[in-house]
Amino acid sequence: MTPNRPNPAPETRPTAPTAPTAEDEASARAVLNRLRRAQGQLAGVIAMVEEGRDCRDVVTQLAAVSRALDRAGFKIIAGRMRECLTAPEHGGTPAMNEAELEKLFLTLA
């Protein structure tokens, strides 16, 4: 007589990436625009420091760069959240679990 063995869990395979949608492409363009704007702002901050400008002006512009980068990061996360959490519906494993996604958000906080 063979001992009872539990059935192994069914194997799950990650889903193949789908082609980017128009919404994905628009989101990517928005992120790139934010990053380019932040890059320009950072160049301005560097120039201000090199010129010895008032620290209040420098810090104000530096804060604007920081906000622009944060917004770009949040846009990236928000755009990928659906994909990261919905993979199981398509027979695969999620790219991230809720805790990992939360940790990613908190890196920008």
N, C-alpha and C positions, 0 to 999 in steps of 0.2 A: 504494500500500500504506500502511495506517495504522500508525503506530508503536505498539508495545505499551505500553499504559498500565496501571498497576496499578489494580485495582478499588478504589474508595474504600471505606473502612471503613463498615460499616452504621451508620446513624444510630441512636443510642440516645436514648430519651426518658425523663425521670424519671417514675417512677410517680406516680399520683395518690395523695394521702394517704388512708389508710384511716380508717374511723371508729374512735375510741378504744375499746379493749376494756375490760372490767371491771378487768383487771389494770393497764392504763394509768391508769384513773381512780383506782384505789386508790393507785397510785404517786404520782400528782399530789397526792392528799389527804395522803399521808405527807410529801411535800416541803413542802406548805403548812403542815402542823403543825409541822415542824422550823423553818421560817422564822418562824412566829408565836412559837414558843418562844424563838428567838434574839432576836426583836424585843423580847420581854418582858425577857429577860436584859440586853439592851443598855440598855433604859430603866432597869433596876436599876443598871447600872454608871454611867450618867450621874448618877443620883440619889446614888450613893455618892461620886462625885467632887465633886458640888455640896455634899455634906455634909462633905467633908474626911475621909472614912473612911481607915483604914489602907491603905497602898499594897499590902500583901500580899493583903488581901481584894479590893481592886479588881482587881489583876492576876489573881487566881484566877478571879474572875467574868468578866473579859475573855477569859481563855483558854477558859472554857466557851462563851462566845459564838462565839469563833473555831472551836472544834470543831463546834459546832452548824451553823455556816455551811458548813464543809468537808463535813460529812456530807450536808447538803442538796445541795451541788454534786455529790458523788459519786453520790448517789441519782439526780439528774437525768441524769448521764452514763450510769450503768449502765442506766437505763430506756430510754435512746435508743440505746445501743450496738448492739443487735440491728438496729434500724431503719437506723442509719447504715451498717452493714456488709453488710446483706443485700439492698439495693436491686438489685444486678446479677441476682440470681436471678429478679427480677420484670421483667427487661428494661430497667431504668433504670440510671443511673449512681449509685454510692454517694454519699450526702450528704457523707461524709468518708472519706478514705483512712486507713490505719493510722497514718501519721505525724501527720496532723492530729488524730486521736483521742488519740494519745499526748501531743501537745503540750497538748491540752485537759486531760488528766489532770494533767499537770505544772504547769499554772497553779494547781492547788489544793494542790500539794505544798509 
